[in-house]
Amino acid sequence: MRRLAFIAAASLGLGVAVIVDQPASFADHLYIKSGQRRPGGDLAHTIIGSVDWKRIDLSGANLSDANLKRAKLNQAILNKANLSRANLFGADLRGAKLNNANLSGAYLVNADLSYTKLNNANLSRADVSKVILYNANLSGANLSGADLRGSGLVIKGATGFIATNLRGCPRYLPSGWVCENNSLIQR
């Protein structure tokens, strides 16, 4: 923590001292530093944008609050990665491995998650509207409170996943599935 002291004089001539504890600046993480783009790397709060990171291994990396808008992450290995609140708008995640990843509160609108492995992933409160989930594996995934409006679900190996209190139901569901009372139910 950095300590900043601000001293101001009031109009009556009285001095007022205010001490503010300030965490390390987000500016330290706006751009990627060498060595951060690796498994377990800390890329929190980074502005990454439309990079081409096909087949990259970022297992266990911290990408919370990162801007990965339109990033090409197809076949990337993101197992156990923290992508909470990350902006993945329009990202290409086809064939990516996101097993046990934290995507809570992530913004995935218009992303392509076809053939993605999301086993035991946390997608609670994520905005997954208009997402392509063709043959995605959601076994054990948590979709509680997620927004699935306009998404197309063609679920592969979907057993034991949680999809309750949804903010919106998907447009397309696989045969034998329904969305009732904002929950996905297999019949």
C-alpha positions as CSV (number, residue, x, y, z in Angstrom):
1,M,0.0,0.0,0.0
2,R,1.1,3.5,-0.8
3,R,0.4,6.2,1.7
4,L,-0.6,9.6,0.3
5,A,-1.1,12.6,2.5
6,F,-3.2,15.5,1.4
7,I,-3.0,18.6,3.4
8,A,-5.6,21.3,2.7
9,A,-6.2,24.6,4.3
10,A,-9.8,25.4,5.1
11,S,-11.2,28.8,4.2
12,L,-11.0,29.7,7.9
13,G,-7.3,29.1,8.0
14,L,-7.5,25.8,9.8
15,G,-5.3,23.0,8.4
16,V,-6.9,19.7,7.7
17,A,-4.8,16.6,7.1
18,V,-6.3,13.6,5.4
19,I,-4.4,10.3,5.1
20,V,-5.6,8.0,2.4
21,D,-4.5,4.4,1.9
22,Q,-4.3,3.7,-1.8
23,P,-3.8,0.2,-3.2
24,A,-1.3,-0.3,-6.0
25,S,-2.5,1.6,-9.1
26,F,-4.4,-0.3,-11.8
27,A,-2.1,1.5,-14.2
28,D,0.6,-1.0,-13.2
29,H,-1.6,-3.7,-14.9
30,L,-2.9,-1.8,-18.0
31,Y,-0.4,-3.5,-20.3
32,I,1.1,-6.9,-20.2
33,K,4.5,-7.1,-18.7
34,S,7.0,-9.8,-19.7
35,G,6.5,-13.0,-17.8
36,Q,2.8,-12.5,-17.1
37,R,1.6,-14.4,-20.2
38,R,2.2,-17.8,-18.7
39,P,0.4,-20.4,-16.6
40,G,-0.4,-18.9,-13.2
41,G,0.4,-15.4,-14.5
42,D,-1.3,-12.3,-13.1
43,L,-3.1,-10.4,-15.8
44,A,-5.8,-8.9,-13.6
45,H,-7.2,-5.6,-14.9
46,T,-5.2,-5.8,-18.1
47,I,-6.4,-4.3,-21.4
48,I,-5.6,-7.2,-23.7
49,G,-8.2,-6.7,-26.5
50,S,-8.3,-8.7,-29.7
51,V,-5.1,-10.7,-29.3
52,D,-4.4,-13.9,-31.1
53,W,-3.6,-16.4,-28.4
54,K,-4.6,-19.7,-30.0
55,R,-3.5,-22.7,-28.0
56,I,-1.9,-20.6,-25.2
57,D,-1.6,-22.2,-21.8
58,L,-2.9,-19.8,-19.1
59,S,-3.9,-22.5,-16.6
60,G,-4.4,-20.9,-13.1
61,A,-3.8,-17.4,-14.4
62,N,-5.5,-14.4,-12.9
63,L,-7.5,-12.6,-15.6
64,S,-10.1,-11.1,-13.3
65,D,-11.5,-7.8,-14.7
66,A,-9.3,-8.2,-17.8
67,N,-10.5,-6.8,-21.2
68,L,-10.3,-9.7,-23.6
69,K,-12.8,-8.2,-26.1
70,R,-12.7,-10.2,-29.4
71,A,-9.7,-12.2,-28.3
72,K,-8.8,-15.3,-30.2
73,L,-8.4,-17.9,-27.5
74,N,-9.5,-21.0,-29.5
75,Q,-8.0,-24.2,-28.1
76,A,-6.5,-22.2,-25.2
77,I,-5.9,-24.0,-21.9
78,L,-7.5,-21.9,-19.2
79,N,-8.1,-24.6,-16.6
80,K,-8.5,-23.1,-13.1
81,A,-8.1,-19.6,-14.5
82,N,-9.8,-16.7,-12.8
83,L,-11.8,-14.8,-15.4
84,S,-14.3,-13.3,-13.0
85,R,-15.8,-10.1,-14.3
86,A,-13.6,-10.4,-17.5
87,N,-14.9,-8.8,-20.7
88,L,-14.9,-11.6,-23.3
89,F,-17.3,-9.9,-25.7
90,G,-17.1,-11.6,-29.1
91,A,-14.2,-13.8,-28.0
92,D,-13.4,-16.9,-29.9
93,L,-13.0,-19.7,-27.3
94,R,-13.8,-22.6,-29.6
95,G,-12.3,-25.8,-28.2
96,A,-10.8,-24.0,-25.2
97,K,-10.4,-25.9,-21.9
98,L,-12.0,-23.9,-19.1
99,N,-12.4,-26.8,-16.6
100,N,-12.8,-25.5,-13.0
101,A,-12.4,-21.9,-14.3
102,N,-14.0,-19.0,-12.5
103,L,-16.1,-17.0,-15.0
104,S,-18.5,-15.5,-12.4
105,G,-19.9,-12.2,-13.5
106,A,-18.0,-12.4,-16.9
107,Y,-19.3,-10.7,-19.9
108,L,-19.4,-13.3,-22.7
109,V,-22.0,-11.7,-25.1
110,N,-21.5,-12.9,-28.7
111,A,-18.6,-15.2,-27.7
112,D,-18.2,-18.6,-29.4
113,L,-17.8,-21.4,-26.9
114,S,-18.4,-24.3,-29.3
115,Y,-16.6,-27.5,-28.3
116,T,-15.4,-25.8,-25.1
117,K,-14.8,-27.8,-22.0
118,L,-16.4,-26.1,-19.0
119,N,-16.5,-29.0,-16.5
120,N,-17.1,-27.6,-13.0
121,A,-16.7,-24.0,-14.3
122,N,-18.4,-21.2,-12.3
123,L,-20.5,-19.1,-14.7
124,S,-22.8,-17.7,-12.0
125,R,-24.1,-14.3,-12.8
126,A,-22.2,-14.3,-16.1
127,D,-23.8,-12.6,-19.2
128,V,-23.8,-15.5,-21.7
129,S,-26.5,-14.0,-23.9
130,K,-26.2,-14.6,-27.6
131,V,-23.4,-17.1,-27.0
132,I,-22.8,-20.1,-29.2
133,L,-22.5,-23.2,-26.9
134,Y,-22.5,-25.9,-29.6
135,N,-21.3,-29.2,-28.2
136,A,-19.9,-27.4,-25.1
137,N,-19.3,-29.7,-22.1
138,L,-20.9,-28.2,-19.1
139,S,-20.7,-31.1,-16.7
140,G,-20.9,-29.9,-13.1
141,A,-20.9,-26.2,-14.2
142,N,-22.7,-23.5,-12.2
143,L,-24.8,-21.2,-14.3
144,S,-26.9,-19.9,-11.4
145,G,-28.1,-16.3,-12.1
146,A,-26.6,-16.3,-15.6
147,D,-28.2,-14.5,-18.5
148,L,-28.7,-17.0,-21.4
149,R,-31.1,-15.0,-23.5
150,G,-30.6,-15.6,-27.2
151,S,-28.0,-18.3,-26.7
152,G,-28.1,-21.6,-28.4
153,L,-27.4,-24.6,-26.2
154,V,-26.4,-27.9,-27.8
155,I,-25.1,-29.5,-24.7
156,K,-22.6,-32.4,-24.8
157,G,-22.1,-34.4,-21.6
158,A,-24.2,-32.0,-19.6
159,T,-24.7,-33.9,-16.3
160,G,-25.0,-32.4,-12.9
161,F,-24.8,-28.8,-13.9
162,I,-26.7,-26.1,-12.1
163,A,-28.8,-23.6,-14.0
164,T,-31.3,-22.0,-11.6
165,N,-32.4,-18.4,-11.1
166,L,-31.5,-17.5,-14.7
167,R,-31.9,-13.9,-15.8
168,G,-33.0,-15.2,-19.2
169,C,-33.6,-18.5,-21.0
170,P,-31.7,-19.6,-24.1
171,R,-33.3,-19.4,-27.5
172,Y,-32.5,-22.9,-28.4
173,L,-32.3,-26.0,-26.2
174,P,-31.3,-29.5,-26.9
175,S,-34.1,-32.1,-27.3
176,G,-35.5,-33.1,-23.9
177,W,-34.6,-29.8,-22.1
178,V,-36.9,-27.0,-21.1
179,C,-36.6,-23.7,-19.4
180,E,-39.2,-23.3,-16.7
181,N,-39.3,-20.8,-13.9
182,N,-35.9,-19.4,-15.0
183,S,-34.3,-22.8,-14.6
184,L,-33.0,-25.4,-17.1
185,I,-34.6,-28.8,-16.6
186,Q,-33.9,-32.1,-18.4
187,R,-37.1,-34.1,-19.0
